[in-house]
Amino acid sequence: MTGGTPREFPAADVNAGEARWSSDGRRVAYIGGGQLWVADDDGANRKQLTSLNGGATGPVWSPTGSLIAFTTAVYPGCSTDACNAAREKTKDTSKVKAHVADQLLFRHWITWDEGTRSHLFVIAPEGGEARDLIPGAGYDVPPLRLVGVRPTRFRPMGARSPTRQKTRVGTTPCRPT
């Protein structure tokens, strides 16, 4: 798009954020209603790509435009979104509202660790099944960041792992302060 009158994207009636252009400049991935969407550069052909219990955040296009990476909150023991939804429903409908902390880091500022972890997923911009790149992992990807943004990046095949993690399996997910 060149010049012209500024307008809201993708439309005036859509509350969207975290918009990211595809490398060819023809499409935009964004977060709307807590889920991942994609639309043409003019806002047409909007399509919701995810409908995940943990929502979606931080979309990043692959250099080829064939995938979009994003993060969502999952319970590490769950391998499906149905399992995540069932765990969330059990927690919400439980008569017991006590918070049980059995490991560190159980609280950060005003946020309690409720058992979910941020996992990195990828999905094709045409839709389909979102794939967890670290299924079962008990750590956050990307890790907790206290200042600034630490975006996800795609790297060429054979390069280092494209993820960063807060802890390794079998170690404590915190350090002395």
Backbone as a ProteinNet text record, in pm:
[ID]
protein_1_A
[PRIMARY]
MTGGTPREFPAADVNAGEARWSSDGRRVAYIGGGQLWVADDDGANRKQLTSLNGGATGPVWSPTGSLIAFTTAVYPGCSTDACNAAREKTKDTSKVKAHVADQLLFRHWITWDEGTRSHLFVIAPEGGEARDLIPGAGYDVPPLRLVGVRPTRFRPMGARSPTRQKTRVGTTPCRPT
[TERTIARY]
85.3	0	89.9	62.4	142.7	54	95	21.5	-123.1	-203.8	-345.9	-382.8	-509.3	-562.8	-543.5	-493.1	-478.4	-614.8	-617.4	-741	-706.5	-806.4	-785.3	-767.9	-680.1	-657.2	-688.7	-751.8	-803	-936.1	-1006.6	-1133.3	-1164.3	-1249.6	-1283.3	-1351.8	-1419.8	-1493.2	-1411.4	-1281.1	-1196.4	-1091.4	-1085.6	-984.6	-864.5	-764.7	-649	-521.3	-423.4	-293.3	-184.4	-61	55.6	63.8	28.9	27.3	168.3	186.6	315.4	295.2	371.5	364.3	436.3	383.9	455.3	573.5	673	793.2	763.2	657.4	622.8	533.1	491.9	411.4	266.3	220.8	83.9	-15.5	34.4	-55.5	-6	-97.5	-65.3	-122.5	-37.6	-83.9	-105.5	-210.4	-238.7	-315.7	-323.7	-399	-528.2	-639	-771.1	-852.6	-909	-987	-903.3	-772.4	-684	-643.2	-679.4	-646.7	-570.7	-505.5	-426.3	-513.8	-499.9	-573	-473.8	-515.9	-438.3	-535.1	-485.2	-567.5	-478.1	-540.4	-466.7	-419.9	-328.2	-272.3	-375.8	-489.6	-594.7	-701.6	-681.6	-777.2	-882.4	-883.4	-981.5	-937.9	-1031.2	-1005.2	-951.4	-1013.7	-973.9	-1005.2	-909.6	-928.9	-870.3	-953.1	-905.1	-830.7	-703.3	-621	-624.9	-644.1	-644.7	-772.3	-802.7	-911.3	-864.8	-757.9	-691.4	-733.1	-745.6	-782.6	-686.5	-558	-457.5	-436.1	-515.9	-501.2	-376.4	-339.4	-220.4	-159.9	-28.6	40.6	173	228.2	360.3	378.2	289.3	306.3	433.6	500.1	620.4	613.5	626.8	625.1	759.4	758.7	883.2	929.5	1059	1107.9	1038.8	997.2	930.5	781.1	726.5	583.2	500.1	565.1	491.4	443.3	494.1	454.3	446.2	364.6	359.6	385.3	485.6	514.1	439.2	396.1	328.3	340.3	306.4	306.9	165.8	144.2	17.7	45.1	-45.1	-31.7	-87.8	-6.5	-48.4	-12.1	-82.1	-41.1	58.7	181.3	284	242	155.3	111.8	7.4	-40.1	-144.8	-85	-132	-83	-187.1	-307.2	-412.3	-475.8	-539.9	-609.4	-729.9	-791.7	-904.5	-860.2	-741.7	-686.7	-663	-606.7	-585.1	-717.1	-819.3	-951	-1011.8	-996.5	-1050.2	-979.6	-846.9	-771.9	-815.9	-835.8	-879.7	-1019.7	-1108.4	-1244.7	-1245.3	-1164.1	-1153.5	-1109.3	-1008	-958.3	-1066.8	-1137	-1239.2	-1360.6	-1397.6	-1517.4	-1488.1	-1361.2	-1325.2	-1374.3	-1422.1	-1464.9	-1344.7	-1232	-1109.3	-1041.8	-1022.5	-961.7	-824.9	-765.7	-633.8	-527.2	-421.6	-308.7	-202.5	-165.9	-63.5	63.7	172.1	302	395.7	436.6	525.5	660.9	687.7	819	840	964.1	996.3	990.7	968.2	925.8	773.2	717.5	572.5	498.4	570.8	507.1	607.4	560.1	641.2	560.5	608.2	539.6	398.2	298.1	160	94.5	173	119.1	161.6	64.4	91.9	115.8	203.4	223.6	108.4	21.4	-96.6	-79.3	45.1	69.7	83.7	48.5	63.9	203	245.7	373.2	349.1	432.3	426	503	432.3	496.1	492.5	593.4	605.6	535.7	444.9	367.4	393.5	366.5	366	237.8	193.7	74.8	92.9	35	38.3	-59.1	-27.3	-117.8	-251	-260.3	-387.2	-474.4	-416.9	-490.2	-442.7	-517.4	-479.7	-449.4	-379.4	-347.4	-224.2	-235.8	-120.6	-33.3	99.1	191.3	279.6	279.5	363.5	505.7	601.6	740.1	814	755.9	820.1	718.7	648	541.6	592.7	514.7	548.2	651.1	712.8	817.5	759.1	829.6	784.8	844.3	888.1	946.3	880.6	905.1	847.5	938.8	880	951	864.9	912.5	1039.9	1037.2	1155.8	1160.4	1107	1078.4	1033.6	1132.4	1080.8	1165.7	1121.4	1213.6	1177.5	1176.1	1258.1	1265.3	1271.1	1192.2	1198.4	1131.7	1150.4	1087.5	1196.1	1173.2	1265	1187.6	1186.8	1104.3	1157.7	1068.7	1104.5	1161.1	1261.9	1320.3	1328.2	1313.3	1336	1482.2	1542.9	1681.7	1689.2	1794.9	1809	1819	1776.8	1786.2	1931.3	1949.8	2083.3	2149.3	2089.8	2145.3	2102	2144.6	2105.9	1954.5	1911.8	1769.1	1706.9	1585.9	1523.3	1456.2	1467.6	1398.1	1496.4	1446.8	1520.1	1433.8	1497.8	1419.7	1465.5	1374.9	1402.4	1480.9	1462.8	1529.6	1552	1642.6	1662.3	1595.2	1555.4	1489.8	1581.5	1525.7	1603.2	1674.5	1657.5	1720.5	1613.6	1654.8	1563.2	1535	1407.8	1374.5	1387	1487.2	1505.8	1652.8	1690.5	1826.4	1818.4	1919.3	1915	1908	1838.1	1830.6	1889.7
-117.1	0	123.3	214.5	335.6	457.3	543.7	668	645.9	746.1	734.1	778.4	766.6	806	694.2	726.8	623.8	565.8	437.2	373.4	264.1	218.2	114.2	-20.9	-103.8	-236.8	-340	-449.3	-487.2	-421	-372.5	-301	-225	-124.5	-41.8	-120.5	-228.3	-305.5	-419.4	-426.9	-535.6	-481.1	-537.5	-500.7	-592.7	-545.2	-627	-567.8	-654.2	-610.8	-704.7	-671.2	-753.5	-788.5	-695.3	-720.7	-737.9	-838.1	-865.7	-891	-819.3	-835	-961.8	-1028.8	-1141.4	-1085	-1168.4	-1120.1	-1064.9	-1113.2	-1061.1	-936.7	-898	-778.5	-790.6	-911.4	-929.6	-967.8	-1018.1	-1061.7	-1011.3	-1008	-964.4	-1066.8	-1111.1	-1195.2	-1102.9	-1125.6	-1041.1	-1119.7	-1063.3	-1122.8	-1044.2	-1114.6	-1055.6	-1146.6	-1091.6	-1174.1	-1282.7	-1257.7	-1354.8	-1470.2	-1466.2	-1574.4	-1519.5	-1609.1	-1571.9	-1564.8	-1454.8	-1431.3	-1393.8	-1405	-1358.5	-1289.8	-1185.8	-1111.8	-1061	-1026.5	-963.5	-825.7	-765.9	-636.1	-524.7	-540.4	-438.7	-470.9	-578.5	-618.1	-716.7	-747.5	-842.6	-986.9	-1077.9	-1221.6	-1256.6	-1200.2	-1232.8	-1378.3	-1444.8	-1585.1	-1610.6	-1669.1	-1707.1	-1839.6	-1840.9	-1960.8	-2048	-1986.3	-2063.7	-2041.7	-2138.1	-2129.4	-2212.4	-2165.5	-2240.5	-2192.4	-2284.4	-2251.4	-2149.9	-2161.3	-2071.3	-1944.3	-1922.9	-1803.7	-1811	-1699.9	-1691.4	-1553.3	-1545.3	-1418	-1425.5	-1310.5	-1301.2	-1364.4	-1339.7	-1403.8	-1358	-1453.2	-1425.9	-1509.9	-1445.4	-1515.6	-1581.8	-1699.8	-1761.1	-1681.2	-1683.6	-1607.2	-1643.4	-1767.7	-1809.9	-1780.6	-1745.4	-1719.5	-1845.7	-1961.2	-2087.8	-2124.3	-2057.6	-2084.1	-1954.4	-1958.3	-1849.7	-1913.6	-1863.8	-1910.1	-1820.1	-1876.1	-1800	-1878.2	-1815	-1885.4	-1894.6	-1997.1	-2016	-2082.1	-2063.1	-2124.2	-2266	-2362	-2501.6	-2562.2	-2668.3	-2749.3	-2851	-2857.1	-2945.5	-3091.6	-3142.1	-3280.9	-3305.8	-3201.6	-3215.6	-3213.8	-3304.1	-3307.3	-3256.5	-3221.3	-3168.5	-3045.9	-2964.4	-2847.9	-2890.2	-3002	-3053	-3084.1	-3139.6	-3167.6	-3037.5	-2936	-2805.5	-2744.7	-2752.2	-2698	-2772.6	-2905.2	-2984.8	-2950.3	-2932.6	-2894.9	-2757.7	-2665.8	-2530.7	-2534.5	-2614.4	-2626.1	-2688.3	-2789.9	-2853.3	-2751.9	-2670.9	-2567.7	-2464.9	-2418.7	-2315.3	-2362.8	-2489.1	-2540.1	-2604.5	-2615.5	-2675.1	-2587.8	-2651.7	-2577.4	-2528.1	-2591	-2550.8	-2441.1	-2325.1	-2212.7	-2176.4	-2265.8	-2241.6	-2253.6	-2178.1	-2187.5	-2275.5	-2383.2	-2474.3	-2451	-2413.2	-2391.4	-2501.2	-2586.7	-2697.2	-2689.6	-2576.5	-2556.3	-2407.1	-2368.4	-2230.6	-2220.4	-2124	-1989.1	-1990.4	-1968.3	-1980.1	-1847.6	-1736.9	-1606.8	-1509.2	-1425.4	-1318.2	-1189.9	-1097.7	-973.2	-1000.8	-977	-998.1	-1117.1	-1197.3	-1309.1	-1441.6	-1526.2	-1659.3	-1755.8	-1853.4	-1961.7	-2059.3	-2069.5	-2155.3	-2289.9	-2325.3	-2456.5	-2461.3	-2352.1	-2351.7	-2301.1	-2335.2	-2288.7	-2231.1	-2135.9	-2075.3	-2165.2	-2222.6	-2309.9	-2245.7	-2277.3	-2225	-2319.2	-2263.8	-2339.3	-2282.2	-2360.3	-2311.1	-2357.6	-2277.9	-2310.7	-2252.4	-2316.7	-2263.8	-2146.3	-2043.7	-1928.7	-1962.9	-2077.8	-2123.6	-2191	-2218.9	-2286	-2429.1	-2506.2	-2643.8	-2660.7	-2766.7	-2799.7	-2722.5	-2655.5	-2588.6	-2695.5	-2684.3	-2786.6	-2729.5	-2795.6	-2759.8	-2805.8	-2712.8	-2748.5	-2805.6	-2793.6	-2847.8	-2923.7	-3021.2	-3089.7	-3151.5	-3133.9	-3192.3	-3115.8	-3014.5	-2940.5	-2865.5	-2870.1	-2803.3	-2666	-2603.4	-2470.3	-2379.3	-2249.2	-2148.7	-2122	-2111.8	-2068.7	-1964	-1841.9	-1791.6	-1776.7	-1767.5	-1759.6	-1626.9	-1624.4	-1502.5	-1391.4	-1278.9	-1164.9	-1048.4	-992.6	-885.7	-749.1	-727.7	-598.7	-620.7	-545.3	-551.1	-674.4	-691.8	-801.4	-894.5	-1022.6	-1121.6	-1201	-1154.5	-1218.2	-1354.4	-1434.9	-1562.6	-1535.6	-1612.5	-1598.7	-1735.4	-1737.3	-1858.9	-1859.6	-1979.2	-1993.5	-2099.2	-2095	-2196.6	-2336.9	-2435.9	-2574.8	-2607	-2681.1	-2720.9	-2621.3	-2502.2	-2404.2	-2441.1	-2361.9	-2387.6	-2392.6	-2448.3	-2456.4	-2317.3	-2303.1	-2171.5	-2125.3	-2203.9	-2167.1	-2134.5	-2058.3	-2032.7	-2087.4	-2137.8	-2194.7	-2139.2	-2140.6	-2087.9	-2187.8	-2314.4	-2416.5	-2540.6	-2622.6	-2753.2	-2856.5	-2966.7	-3071.9	-3115.2	-3119.9	-3164.5	-3053.2	-2929.3	-2818.3	-2726.3	-2641.4	-2547.8	-2431.9	-2395.1	-2286.3	-2147.5	-2128	-1995.9	-1979.5	-1857.3	-1832.5	-1734.4	-1734	-1641.9	-1497.3	-1415.5	-1273	-1191.2
0	0	0	-84.4	-92.3	-76.7	15.1	34.8	70.9	47.3	73.7	214	241.7	370.8	472.8	591.4	694.8	732.2	764.2	808.5	908.2	978.8	1078.1	1009.6	1067.4	1013.2	1120	1086.7	956.8	925.8	1028.9	1008.8	1136.4	1124.9	1240.3	1351.6	1317.3	1417.6	1478.7	1447.4	1496.1	1591.9	1712	1810.2	1788.8	1714.9	1678.5	1734.7	1758.1	1807.2	1759.3	1791.4	1758.8	1610	1524.5	1380	1325.2	1237.3	1175.2	1025.4	942.2	797.2	754.6	651.8	590.1	512.6	482.8	413.9	274.5	209.9	77.4	84.5	206	224.6	182.5	150.8	101.9	210.6	324.6	431.6	566.8	660.8	796.2	894	988.5	1098.8	1218.4	1294.8	1410.1	1515.2	1634.5	1744	1760.2	1756.3	1775	1865.2	1971	2062.7	2128.7	2142.8	2205.8	2115.9	1988.5	1895.3	1774.6	1701	1584.2	1459.2	1386.9	1262.2	1153.6	1028.3	914.6	818.1	751.3	654.4	542.4	430.8	321.6	367.7	292.3	330.3	338.6	272.7	278.1	382.2	459.3	563	515.6	387.1	332.3	361.6	342.2	358.6	497.2	600.6	737.5	767.9	832.4	867.8	1005.9	1093.9	1226.2	1213.9	1258.5	1247.3	1372.1	1488	1612.8	1690.9	1772.1	1869.4	1988.6	2052.2	2158.5	2296	2388.3	2525.1	2586.6	2556.9	2612.7	2533.8	2428.5	2345.8	2260.1	2199	2114.5	2131.2	2118.5	2127.9	2053.3	2018.5	1958.8	1822.6	1725.3	1594.2	1523.2	1456.3	1378.5	1251.5	1136.5	1007.8	983.1	920.5	872.8	751	720	605.1	473.8	457.8	334.4	335.3	452.4	463.3	474.1	488.8	493.6	633.1	735.5	873.8	951.7	1056.1	1153.6	1289.4	1360.8	1496.1	1594.2	1705.9	1810.3	1940.5	2050.5	2178.5	2233.2	2314.5	2383.2	2516.8	2612.2	2744.6	2741.2	2786	2790	2925.1	2961.7	3075.8	3022.2	3078.4	3023.3	3007.5	3092.4	3082.6	2975.7	2911.2	2809.2	2668.8	2585.4	2447.3	2347.3	2397	2308.9	2373.3	2290.5	2344.4	2427.2	2393.2	2472.2	2614.1	2629.5	2762	2838.7	2771.3	2835	2880.7	2796.5	2830.8	2948.8	2952	3062.4	3193.5	3189.6	3310.9	3360	3268.3	3304.4	3364.4	3306.3	3356.9	3496.2	3517	3648.7	3753.1	3717.3	3808.8	3838.5	3734.2	3750.3	3830.3	3816.8	3884.7	4019.1	4055	4183.5	4298.6	4404.3	4523	4602.4	4582.7	4651.3	4568.8	4629.4	4558.9	4616.7	4693.1	4750.2	4642.2	4658	4565	4629.2	4564.6	4615.5	4536.1	4605.7	4542.4	4588.5	4494.3	4531.1	4462	4394.2	4333.4	4309.4	4290.4	4255.6	4104.2	4047.3	4064.1	4070	4189.1	4203.9	4189.4	4194.4	4178.4	4119	4027.3	3973	3983.5	4064.2	4094.8	4144.1	4063.5	4109.4	4039.6	3970.5	3893.7	3955.4	3985.7	4038	3923.2	3944.6	3848.9	3870	3771.6	3783.6	3714.3	3680.7	3623.7	3472.9	3404.1	3258.9	3222.7	3103.7	3050.7	2911.6	2874.1	2742.3	2646.1	2547.8	2449.6	2312	2233.6	2098.4	2001.5	1921.7	1822.7	1683.9	1580.9	1442.6	1374.5	1278.3	1199.5	1060	961.1	824.8	814.8	736.3	723.7	657.6	593.9	535.9	640.9	758	865.2	881.2	957.4	985.6	1132.8	1163.5	1302.6	1348.9	1463.2	1523.2	1588.2	1571.8	1622.2	1732.3	1848	1962	1931.8	1933.6	1904.6	2024.1	2143.3	2263.1	2348.4	2291.5	2366.2	2496.5	2603.1	2732.3	2812.9	2756.4	2827.9	2947	3058.1	3179.3	3198	3090.5	3098.1	2993.6	3007.8	2918.1	2798.8	2681.3	2561	2493.3	2476.1	2524.2	2676	2739.4	2885.2	2937	3064.9	3131.1	3100.7	3058.9	3024.6	3111	3190.2	3281.8	3214.9	3113.2	3046.6	2895.9	2820.6	2675.5	2618.3	2488.6	2416.3	2364	2375	2319.8	2215.2	2089.8	1988	1944.3	1892.4	1833	1694.7	1654.1	1520.9	1455.7	1325.3	1248.2	1206.5	1208	1164.8	1056.4	975.1	869.7	928.9	851.2	895.6	930.4	1040.1	1081.4	1174.6	1189.6	1282.5	1424.5	1520.5	1658.2	1672.3	1783.8	1813.3	1809.4	1751.8	1741.3	1869.9	1977.6	2100.4	2211.4	2306.6	2430	2541.4	2646.5	2754.9	2887.5	2984.5	3117.2	3200.7	3177.6	3256.1	3172.1	3214.5	3152.1	3240.3	3183.6	3259.5	3372.6	3494.6	3609.7	3684.7	3642.9	3714.7	3771.4	3862.3	3925.4	3832.8	3812.9	3720.7	3782.3	3867.9	3925.2	3960.4	3994.3	4039.7	4155.5	4241.9	4355.9	4310	4385	4353.3	4463.4
[MASK]
+++++++++++++++++++++++++++++++++++++++++++++++++++++++++++++++++++++++++++++++++++++++++++++++++++++++++++++++++++++++++++++++++++++++++++++++++++++++++++++++++++++++++++++++++

